[in-house]
Amino acid sequence: MDSGNRLAFVIGSGSYSTLPPIASTASEEQAVGEALKGVGFDVTSVPNPKLADLQSQESEFIKKIHAGDIVLFYYSGYIVQGRDEEDDFLLPIDYKPETDVRQGAFRLTRVLQDLVDSKAGLTILVVEGPRNVGIPLTGASPLGLIEPDLREGGDVVFAMAAPQGETVLSAPTPQASPFTRAIVARLADPGLRASEVFYRAKEDVTQSTAGKQVPFVDSVVVNEGFCFREPVKSVEAPAKPSVIVVNRIETVPTNSRDREEYVHIEAGKFKMGCVPGDNRCAKDETPQHEVTVSHGFWMGRNEVEVSAFQRYTSVNKLKMPSTPAYNSGWRAANLPMVVVSWDQAKAYCIWAGGRLPTEAEWEYAARGGVANEIYPLNSENSRDKANFSGSKGNDIFEFAAPVHSFDANPFNLFDMAGNVWEWVNDFYSATYYQDSPAVDPPGPKTGKDHVMRGGSFASDWQEHLRISVRKAQGGPTNNLGFRCVLDDSDATRKLLNLP
């Protein structure tokens, strides 16, 4: 993704003529501008713009963008939600309270639409606010902001300093706000992907303010490979510890954030899709094709447990989803987490320092280095070693089983077959295998549903125990969970407490 130029448009509006001044915007604009220049951005700074200045300079900035560029828009100042209108409005310094914001302010959706039209490769919108203006404004809602619709905007990250519907009080100090300070600090971290910078900043602010301020972050990024600062490469790389040698693992490292165990999977090639001789294959599993996974990665040893998701919701002050009948009140913390949407699973993995696996990474890991197996773990007797509909062998469970209840596969991963289906990152396409890339296939760029893999306790084992089976899924269910992967980087090794 990081093939284009890096461009930033940074606004600091604090010297209002008819509204209370904001003391911190100048330092916020300067801090963000300097931090972005430090990571290679061409920064256009716009201090205290009037409406005409904002309109003209935004138009000039948009002209600089070429398809594929990485573009960041940062705004510090007053911004309000329009009354009876699903839009947010940036207030220029010459805005007057008696003027309807629809005429006297600048629409945030215009910025987003202009960036979409420019075909930017990655768009990042950051709002330091909304702040409480303290006086009524014509055409403005007293509530905080609403999130712009990111679904049609390509790859977009959106972040603001307060949750939707709430405001951040302006501090009477020239010092930059907690959210901007946290962003600037995280921009210096090597190896963090774009959305991860803002999710980490959100976590930093939440902790530093004891939950009094919880920023809002959302992202719609299909293939997130961009980092503000590339991972640090040691001149003399240390020897890899034995924990990352497949099948000879002495200890399995634990992620210090979500407390789940992660296993290292080496790069390699494998045959993906319908195995010759499997007469149960659906058309979307064909043709079988060779895929190269060009990078090693760390995969969750098991499906994310309830206890780990509870930790995530507690830290981020989120509500747990509705419980399935078989685990009322989430009383069994060692069962796999279910009833999570794809977006919720993705957000958890970003918080944990990683992402959802691509479909190719998932199948590569599920095959465990063994070629052309229809069923995992030594053909059809693997039914005795996995949780599917009914009971047989080690499968004594009517519903979901605690993680680690069955044998691990050759890559030391549990429940890659059965127990609960697992979300992967890819959009679903029934024809994707016909022309997917041979190296690191990322999945379709768009789609209605996402792919789930692996089968569940409610599945017919003869169809769904097969490693190549794939299904389209639109929303959460009580037999669908997920696991995360962490890219092999210095940031990951720090999370895993590895040298």
JOPE-V688144 format. One record per helix or strand of 3 or more residues. SS is the DSSP state (a for helix, b for strand). FROM is the first residue (numbers start at 0). TO is the last residue. If there is no record, write none. Layout:
# JOPE-V688144
ss:from:to
SS:FROM:TO
SS:FROM:TO
This chain:
# JOPE-V688144
ss:from:to
b:5:11
a:24:37
b:41:46
a:50:62
b:69:75
b:78:81
b:87:89
a:100:103
a:107:116
b:121:127
b:155:159
a:177:186
a:193:207
b:215:219
a:241:243
b:260:264
b:267:271
a:282:284
b:288:292
b:296:299
a:305:314
a:324:329
a:341:350
a:358:366
a:378:384
b:420:426
a:431:433
b:449:452
a:460:463
b:469:472
b:483:486
a:489:494
